[in-house]
């Protein structure tokens, strides 16, 4: 029976570049009948443009599994660290109201 468990294991590789991660402070989600697209964006204060830093495509089934996994992990996080305060979405303009960037 132990041999069967080894056959069901998945070996996942994580390259150094991917392990560094990409910071995102905005996610834009769109969907079609066959897929969900999540664009992760980094918005910088005072900058008129923001770039998509990463795009993830998921089947509807995987999108639902991701939602359930995030929900479960958020619940565990709040049990350990306390309730996460939700920012008022209308309080933050997309440019954060900061000064324009200069070179």
DSSP file (Angstrom, degrees, kcal/mol; ACC not computed):
  #  RESIDUE AA STRUCTURE BP1 BP2  ACC     N-H-->O    O-->H-N    N-H-->O    O-->H-N    TCO  KAPPA ALPHA  PHI   PSI    X-CA   Y-CA   Z-CA
    1    1 A X     >        0   0    0      0, 0.0     4,-1.3     0, 0.0     3,-0.1   0.000 360.0 360.0 360.0 -33.0    0.0    0.0    0.0
    2    2 A X  H  >  +     0   0    0      1,-0.2     4,-1.4     2,-0.2     3,-0.2   0.869 360.0  56.7 -63.8 -36.5    2.9    2.3    0.7
    3    3 A X  H  > S+     0   0    0      1,-0.2     4,-1.4     2,-0.2    -1,-0.2   0.880 102.2  56.1 -62.2 -38.0    4.1    2.0   -2.9
    4    4 A X  H  > S+     0   0    0      1,-0.2     4,-1.1     2,-0.2    -1,-0.2   0.868 102.7  55.4 -62.6 -37.7    0.7    3.1   -4.2
    5    5 A X  H  < S+     0   0    0     -4,-1.3     4,-0.3     1,-0.2     3,-0.3   0.879 105.5  52.2 -63.2 -38.3    1.1    6.4   -2.2
    6    6 A X  H >< S+     0   0    0     -4,-1.4     3,-0.9     1,-0.2    -1,-0.2   0.840 105.0  55.9 -66.7 -33.1    4.4    7.1   -3.9
    7    7 A X  H 3< S+     0   0    0     -4,-1.4    -1,-0.2     1,-0.2    -2,-0.2   0.799 106.1  51.4 -68.3 -28.5    2.8    6.7   -7.3
    8    8 A X  T 3< S+     0   0    0     -4,-1.1    -1,-0.2    -3,-0.3    -2,-0.2   0.457  87.1 107.5 -88.8  -1.6    0.1    9.3   -6.4
    9    9 A X    <   -     0   0    0     -3,-0.9     2,-0.5    -4,-0.3    -3,-0.0  -0.517  59.9-145.3 -79.2 146.2    2.7   12.0   -5.3
   10   10 A X        -     0   0    0     -2,-0.2     2,-0.7     2,-0.0    -2,-0.1  -0.952   5.2-145.0-112.9 125.8    3.3   14.9   -7.6
   11   11 A X        -     0   0    0     -2,-0.5     2,-0.5     2,-0.0    -2,-0.0  -0.816  19.4-166.1 -91.4 113.8    6.8   16.4   -7.7
   12   12 A X        -     0   0    0     -2,-0.7     2,-0.3     2,-0.0    -2,-0.0  -0.891   4.9-152.3-107.4 126.7    6.5   20.2   -8.1
   13   13 A X        -     0   0    0     -2,-0.5     2,-0.5     0, 0.0    -2,-0.0  -0.756   5.9-165.3 -97.0 143.4    9.5   22.2   -9.2
   14   14 A X        -     0   0    0     -2,-0.3    -2,-0.0     4,-0.0     2,-0.0  -0.946  13.2-146.6-129.8 109.2   10.0   25.9   -8.2
   15   15 A X     >  -     0   0    0     -2,-0.5     4,-2.4     1,-0.1     5,-0.1  -0.292  24.9-113.9 -70.9 160.2   12.6   27.8  -10.0
   16   16 A X  H  > S+     0   0    0      1,-0.2     4,-1.2     2,-0.2    -1,-0.1   0.897 116.3  53.3 -60.6 -40.7   14.6   30.5   -8.2
   17   17 A X  H  4 S+     0   0    0      1,-0.2     4,-0.5     2,-0.2     3,-0.4   0.925 113.1  41.5 -62.1 -45.9   13.0   33.2  -10.5
   18   18 A X  H >4 S+     0   0    0      1,-0.2     3,-1.2     2,-0.2    -1,-0.2   0.854 107.5  62.7 -70.6 -34.3    9.5   32.1   -9.7
   19   19 A X  H 3< S+     0   0    0     -4,-2.4    -1,-0.2     1,-0.3    -2,-0.2   0.771  92.1  65.9 -63.0 -25.9   10.3   31.6   -6.0
   20   20 A X  T 3< S-     0   0    0     -4,-1.2    -1,-0.3    -3,-0.4    -2,-0.2   0.808  98.2-152.5 -65.4 -28.8   11.0   35.3   -5.7
   21   21 A X    <   -     0   0    0     -3,-1.2     2,-0.4    -4,-0.5    -1,-0.1   0.051   9.4 -99.4  79.1 168.5    7.4   36.1   -6.4
   22   22 A X        -     0   0    0     -4,-0.1     2,-0.2    -3,-0.0    -1,-0.1  -0.999  29.5-128.1-130.2 127.4    5.8   39.1   -8.0
   23   23 A X        +     0   0    0     -2,-0.4     2,-0.3     2,-0.0    30,-0.1  -0.551  31.3 175.4 -76.5 137.4    4.1   41.8   -5.9
   24   24 A X        +     0   0    0     -2,-0.2    18,-0.3    18,-0.1     3,-0.1  -0.997  23.7 178.0-141.7 137.6    0.6   42.8   -6.8
   25   25 A X  S    S+     0   0    0     16,-1.9     2,-0.3    -2,-0.3    17,-0.2   0.175  75.3  44.7-122.4  16.1   -1.9   45.2   -5.1
   26   26 A X  E     -A   41   0A   0     15,-1.2    15,-3.3     2,-0.0     2,-0.4  -0.942  59.6-166.5-155.4 135.5   -4.7   44.8   -7.6
   27   27 A X  E     -A   40   0A   0     -2,-0.3     2,-0.5    13,-0.2    13,-0.2  -0.993   5.5-162.1-123.7 131.8   -6.3   41.7   -9.3
   28   28 A X  E     -A   39   0A   0     11,-2.6    11,-2.8    -2,-0.4     2,-0.5  -0.960  10.3-162.6-113.5 124.4   -8.7   42.1  -12.2
   29   29 A X  E     +A   38   0A   0     -2,-0.5     2,-0.3     9,-0.2     9,-0.2  -0.921  15.4 164.9-114.8 127.3  -10.8   39.0  -12.9
   30   30 A X  E     -A   37   0A   0      7,-2.5     7,-3.1    -2,-0.5     2,-0.3  -0.880  11.8-167.9-129.5 165.4  -12.6   38.3  -16.2
   31   31 A X  E     -A   36   0A   0     -2,-0.3     2,-0.2     5,-0.2     5,-0.2  -0.996  15.9-165.0-153.8 158.4  -14.2   35.2  -17.5
   32   32 A X        -     0   0    0      3,-2.8     3,-0.3    -2,-0.3     5,-0.0  -0.693  53.9 -85.4-124.9-179.2  -15.7   33.5  -20.6
   33   33 A X  S    S+     0   0    0     -2,-0.2    27,-0.2     1,-0.2     3,-0.1   0.782 128.3  34.0 -61.7 -23.5  -17.8   30.3  -20.6
   34   34 A X  S    S+     0   0    0      1,-0.2     2,-0.3    25,-0.1    26,-0.3   0.551 120.9  23.4-111.8  -8.1  -14.6   28.2  -20.7
   35   35 A X        -     0   0    0     -3,-0.3    -3,-2.8    24,-0.2     2,-0.4  -0.999  53.5-137.6-157.1 156.4  -12.0   30.1  -18.6
   36   36 A X  E     -AB  31  58A   0     22,-3.2    22,-2.8    -2,-0.3     2,-0.5  -0.937  20.3-157.6-110.7 139.8  -11.3   32.6  -15.9
   37   37 A X  E     -AB  30  57A   0     -7,-3.1    -7,-2.5    -2,-0.4     2,-0.6  -0.982   5.4-169.2-120.4 125.0   -8.5   35.1  -16.4
   38   38 A X  E     -AB  29  56A   0     18,-2.8    18,-2.6    -2,-0.5     2,-0.6  -0.960   3.8-165.0-116.0 115.7   -6.8   36.8  -13.4
   39   39 A X  E     -AB  28  55A   0    -11,-2.8   -11,-2.6    -2,-0.6     2,-0.6  -0.888   7.9-152.5 -99.4 123.3   -4.5   39.7  -14.1
   40   40 A X  E     -AB  27  54A   0     14,-3.2    13,-3.1    -2,-0.6    14,-1.4  -0.866  19.1-172.2 -98.2 124.6   -2.3   40.7  -11.2
   41   41 A X  E     -AB  26  52A   0    -15,-3.3   -16,-1.9    -2,-0.6   -15,-1.2  -0.859  21.1-146.4-120.6 147.3   -1.3   44.4  -11.4
   42   42 A X  E     - B   0  51A   0      9,-1.5     9,-0.8    -2,-0.3     2,-0.5  -0.967  17.3-164.9-113.7 115.7    1.1   46.5   -9.4
   43   43 A X        -     0   0    0     -2,-0.6     2,-0.4     7,-0.2     7,-0.1  -0.860   4.2-157.6 -99.7 131.0   -0.1   50.1   -9.0
   44   44 A X    >   -     0   0    0     -2,-0.5     3,-1.9     5,-0.4     5,-0.1  -0.894  29.2 -99.0-109.6 139.6    2.4   52.7   -7.9
   45   45 A X  T 3  S+     0   0    0     -2,-0.4    51,-0.2     1,-0.3    50,-0.1  -0.266 104.7   7.6 -56.2 134.4    1.4   56.0   -6.2
   46   46 A X  T 3  S+     0   0    0     49,-2.7    55,-0.9     1,-0.2     2,-0.5   0.426  96.2 124.0  77.8  -1.3    1.3   58.9   -8.6
   47   47 A X    <   -     0   0    0     -3,-1.9    -1,-0.2    53,-0.2    -3,-0.1  -0.809  52.9-152.6 -95.9 129.8    1.9   56.9  -11.7
   48   48 A X  S    S+     0   0    0     -2,-0.5     2,-0.3    -3,-0.1    -1,-0.1   0.681  78.4  53.2 -74.6 -15.8   -0.8   57.3  -14.4
   49   49 A X        -     0   0    0     -5,-0.1    -5,-0.4    46,-0.1     2,-0.4  -0.878  62.0-166.1-120.0 151.0   -0.2   53.7  -15.8
   50   50 A X        -     0   0    0     -2,-0.3     2,-0.4    -7,-0.1    -7,-0.2  -0.982  14.4-140.6-131.6 147.3   -0.1   50.3  -14.2
   51   51 A X  E     -B   42   0A   0     -9,-0.8    -9,-1.5    -2,-0.4     2,-0.5  -0.848  18.3-118.6-110.7 143.0    1.2   47.1  -15.7
   52   52 A X  E     -B   41   0A   0     -2,-0.4   -11,-0.3   -11,-0.2     3,-0.1  -0.685  28.6-173.6 -71.3 122.9   -0.1   43.6  -15.6
   53   53 A X  E     +     0   0A   0    -13,-3.1     2,-0.3    -2,-0.5   -12,-0.2   0.725  66.0   4.5 -92.9 -25.4    2.7   41.7  -13.8
   54   54 A X  E     -B   40   0A   0    -14,-1.4   -14,-3.2     2,-0.0     2,-0.4  -0.973  58.6-155.2-159.4 144.7    1.2   38.2  -14.2
   55   55 A X  E     -B   39   0A   0     -2,-0.3     2,-0.4   -16,-0.2   -16,-0.2  -0.993  10.0-167.8-126.0 129.6   -1.8   36.6  -15.9
   56   56 A X  E     -B   38   0A   0    -18,-2.6   -18,-2.8    -2,-0.4     2,-0.5  -0.965   4.9-158.8-118.0 130.4   -3.2   33.3  -14.7
   57   57 A X  E     +B   37   0A   0     -2,-0.4     2,-0.3   -20,-0.2   -20,-0.2  -0.929  17.3 176.7-109.6 132.7   -5.8   31.4  -16.8
   58   58 A X  E     -B   36   0A   0    -22,-2.8   -22,-3.2    -2,-0.5     2,-0.1  -0.953  31.6-117.4-133.5 149.6   -8.0   28.8  -15.0
   59   59 A X     >  -     0   0    0     -2,-0.3     4,-2.6   -24,-0.2     5,-0.2  -0.470  41.6-106.8 -72.1 159.5  -10.8   26.5  -15.9
   60   60 A X  H  > S+     0   0    0    -26,-0.3     4,-2.1     1,-0.2     5,-0.2   0.881 122.3  53.5 -55.8 -37.4  -14.1   27.3  -14.1
   61   61 A X  H  > S+     0   0    0      1,-0.2     4,-2.0     2,-0.2    -1,-0.2   0.915 110.8  44.8 -65.1 -42.7  -13.5   24.2  -11.9
   62   62 A X  H  > S+     0   0    0      2,-0.2     4,-2.5     1,-0.2    -2,-0.2   0.854 110.0  55.8 -70.5 -33.4  -10.0   25.3  -10.9
   63   63 A X  H  X S+     0   0    0     -4,-2.6     4,-2.3     2,-0.2    -1,-0.2   0.907 108.7  48.0 -62.6 -40.3  -11.2   28.9  -10.3
   64   64 A X  H  X S+     0   0    0     -4,-2.1     4,-2.4     2,-0.2    -2,-0.2   0.905 111.0  50.2 -67.6 -40.5  -13.8   27.5   -7.9
   65   65 A X  H  X S+     0   0    0     -4,-2.0     4,-2.5     2,-0.2    -2,-0.2   0.899 110.4  50.7 -63.0 -39.4  -11.1   25.3   -6.1
   66   66 A X  H  X S+     0   0    0     -4,-2.5     4,-2.9     2,-0.2     5,-0.2   0.923 109.4  50.7 -62.5 -44.6   -8.9   28.4   -5.8
   67   67 A X  H  X S+     0   0    0     -4,-2.3     4,-2.5     1,-0.2    -2,-0.2   0.920 112.4  46.3 -59.5 -44.5  -11.8   30.4   -4.3
   68   68 A X  H  X S+     0   0    0     -4,-2.4     4,-2.4     2,-0.2    -1,-0.2   0.898 113.3  48.9 -66.6 -39.6  -12.4   27.6   -1.8
   69   69 A X  H  X S+     0   0    0     -4,-2.5     4,-2.4     2,-0.2    -2,-0.2   0.906 112.7  47.8 -67.0 -41.2   -8.7   27.3   -0.9
   70   70 A X  H  X S+     0   0    0     -4,-2.9     4,-2.8     2,-0.2     5,-0.2   0.921 111.8  50.6 -63.6 -43.5   -8.3   31.1   -0.5
   71   71 A X  H  X S+     0   0    0     -4,-2.5     4,-2.1    -5,-0.2    -2,-0.2   0.928 112.2  46.6 -59.8 -46.5  -11.5   31.2    1.7
   72   72 A X  H  X S+     0   0    0     -4,-2.4     4,-2.1     1,-0.2    -1,-0.2   0.909 114.5  47.0 -63.0 -42.7  -10.2   28.4    3.9
   73   73 A X  H  X S+     0   0    0     -4,-2.4     4,-2.5     2,-0.2    -2,-0.2   0.860 110.3  52.1 -70.9 -34.9   -6.7   29.9    4.2
   74   74 A X  H  X S+     0   0    0     -4,-2.8     4,-2.7     2,-0.2    -1,-0.2   0.907 109.2  50.9 -64.5 -40.8   -8.1   33.4    5.0
   75   75 A X  H  X S+     0   0    0     -4,-2.1     4,-1.8    -5,-0.2    -2,-0.2   0.932 112.4  45.9 -61.2 -46.2  -10.2   31.8    7.8
   76   76 A X  H  X S+     0   0    0     -4,-2.1     4,-1.6     2,-0.2    -2,-0.2   0.898 112.1  52.0 -63.6 -40.9   -7.1   30.1    9.2
   77   77 A X  H  X S+     0   0    0     -4,-2.5     4,-3.2     1,-0.2     5,-0.3   0.936 110.1  47.8 -59.8 -48.2   -5.1   33.3    8.9
   78   78 A X  H  X S+     0   0    0     -4,-2.7     4,-1.8     1,-0.2    -1,-0.2   0.821 107.2  56.8 -67.2 -30.0   -7.8   35.3   10.8
   79   79 A X  H  < S+     0   0    0     -4,-1.8    -1,-0.2    -5,-0.2    -2,-0.2   0.878 117.7  34.4 -65.1 -36.3   -8.0   32.7   13.5
   80   80 A X  H  < S+     0   0    0     -4,-1.6    -2,-0.2    -3,-0.2    -1,-0.2   0.864 134.6  22.1 -83.6 -39.1   -4.2   33.1   14.1
   81   81 A X  H  < S-     0   0    0     -4,-3.2    -3,-0.2     1,-0.3    -2,-0.2   0.433 107.6-105.3-116.4  -2.1   -3.7   36.8   13.5
   82   82 A X     <  -     0   0    0     -4,-1.8    -1,-0.3    -5,-0.3    -2,-0.1  -0.148  58.5 -34.8  94.5 165.5   -7.1   38.5   13.9
   83   83 A X        -     0   0    0      1,-0.1     2,-0.5    -4,-0.1    -8,-0.0  -0.289  59.9-123.4 -62.9 138.1   -9.6   39.8   11.5
   84   84 A X        -     0   0    0    -10,-0.1     2,-0.3     1,-0.0    -1,-0.1  -0.713  25.1-127.0 -82.2 127.4   -8.3   41.5    8.3
   85   85 A X        -     0   0    0     -2,-0.5     2,-0.5     1,-0.0    -1,-0.0  -0.599  19.0-136.3 -76.2 133.1   -9.5   45.0    8.0
   86   86 A X        -     0   0    0     -2,-0.3     2,-0.2     1,-0.0    -1,-0.0  -0.798  15.6-132.0 -92.1 128.2  -11.1   45.7    4.6
   87   87 A X        -     0   0    0     -2,-0.5     2,-0.7     1,-0.1     3,-0.0  -0.503  27.4-105.6 -74.5 145.5  -10.1   49.0    3.0
   88   88 A X    >>  -     0   0    0     -2,-0.2     3,-1.8     1,-0.2     4,-0.6  -0.637  26.8-148.8 -71.7 114.4  -12.9   51.1    1.6
   89   89 A X  G >4 S+     0   0    0     -2,-0.7     3,-0.6     1,-0.3    -1,-0.2   0.791  95.8  53.6 -59.2 -29.8  -12.5   50.6   -2.1
   90   90 A X  G 34 S+     0   0    0      1,-0.2    -1,-0.3    -3,-0.0    -2,-0.1   0.623  96.3  68.6 -79.8 -12.7  -13.8   54.2   -2.8
   91   91 A X  G <4 S+     0   0    0     -3,-1.8     2,-0.7     1,-0.2    -1,-0.2   0.707  92.4  63.1 -79.9 -19.2  -11.2   55.7   -0.5
   92   92 A X  S << S-     0   0    0     -4,-0.6    -1,-0.2    -3,-0.6     2,-0.1  -0.883  72.6-153.6-112.0 105.5   -8.3   54.9   -2.7
   93   93 A X    >   -     0   0    0     -2,-0.7     3,-2.3     1,-0.1    -2,-0.0  -0.406  34.8-106.8 -67.6 156.2   -8.2   56.5   -6.2
   94   94 A X  T 3  S+     0   0    0      1,-0.3   -47,-0.1     2,-0.1    -1,-0.1   0.780 122.6  45.6 -58.2 -27.9   -6.2   54.4   -8.7
   95   95 A X  T >  S-     0   0    0    -49,-0.1   -49,-2.7   -50,-0.1     3,-1.4   0.373 105.6-129.2 -94.8   6.3   -3.3   56.9   -8.6
   96   96 A X  T <   -     0   0    0     -3,-2.3    -2,-0.1     1,-0.3   -51,-0.1   0.507  47.1 -91.0  59.3   6.5   -3.4   57.0   -4.8
   97   97 A X  T 3  S+     0   0    0      1,-0.2    -1,-0.3    -5,-0.0     3,-0.1   0.621  86.0 141.0  71.4  11.8   -3.5   60.8   -5.1
   98   98 A X    <   -     0   0    0     -3,-1.4    -1,-0.2     1,-0.2   -52,-0.1  -0.235  59.3 -78.9 -81.3 174.3    0.3   61.0   -4.9
   99   99 A X        -     0   0    0      1,-0.1    -1,-0.2    -3,-0.1     2,-0.1  -0.311  54.5 -94.1 -70.0 157.0    2.6   63.3   -6.9
  100  100 A X        -     0   0    0      1,-0.1   -53,-0.2    -3,-0.1    -1,-0.1  -0.457  46.0-106.4 -69.6 142.1    3.4   62.5  -10.5
  101  101 A X        -     0   0    0    -55,-0.9     2,-0.4    -2,-0.1    -1,-0.1  -0.415  36.1-162.5 -69.5 144.4    6.6   60.6  -11.0
  102  102 A X              0   0    0     -2,-0.1    -3,-0.0     1,-0.1    -1,-0.0  -0.960 360.0 360.0-129.2 148.0    9.6   62.5  -12.4
  103  103 A X              0   0    0     -2,-0.4    -1,-0.1     0, 0.0    -2,-0.0   0.419 360.0 360.0 -99.1 360.0   12.8   61.3  -14.0
